[in-house]
Amino acid sequence: MSTVSNIVKPAKALKVNALRKDLLNQTVITYLYQINSAIEASNKENKNITAVILPTSFNLPKCIDSDKFKTETYFMIASELKSKGYDISIRKDKLLVIQWNIDKSNNVSSMEEYLREISE
């Protein structure tokens, strides 16, 4: 049951929540740029795997819980990579391992099979 004093949230809580969301978005964007650079570098080397170290600490105001912030950051990074089709795992040492499939449609045997199918 609500009491009169619990109906309206304190203004301070709203400010902290907005600040946390802004910091979270900035942090995730920064790390996604770094991750994308690592993926592109590995891809140029004809690799289908890369790894980056996830942040373990953040420069946060005291009003933001660091552990919750870290959890949200990892979740948002992992969700974004999964939505783009990457296979990911996070090791205990906070190493994020990212893999992607190599397009096998360019292999010669599938080309030969297709040409046999369409030949008269």
Secondary structure, 3 states (H helix, E strand, C coil): CCCHHHCCCCHHHHHHHHHHHHHHHHHHHHHHHHHHHHHHHHHHCCCCEEEEECCCCCCCCCCCCHHHHHHHHHHHHHHHHHHCCCEEEECCCCEEEEECCCCCCCCHHHHHHHHHHHCC
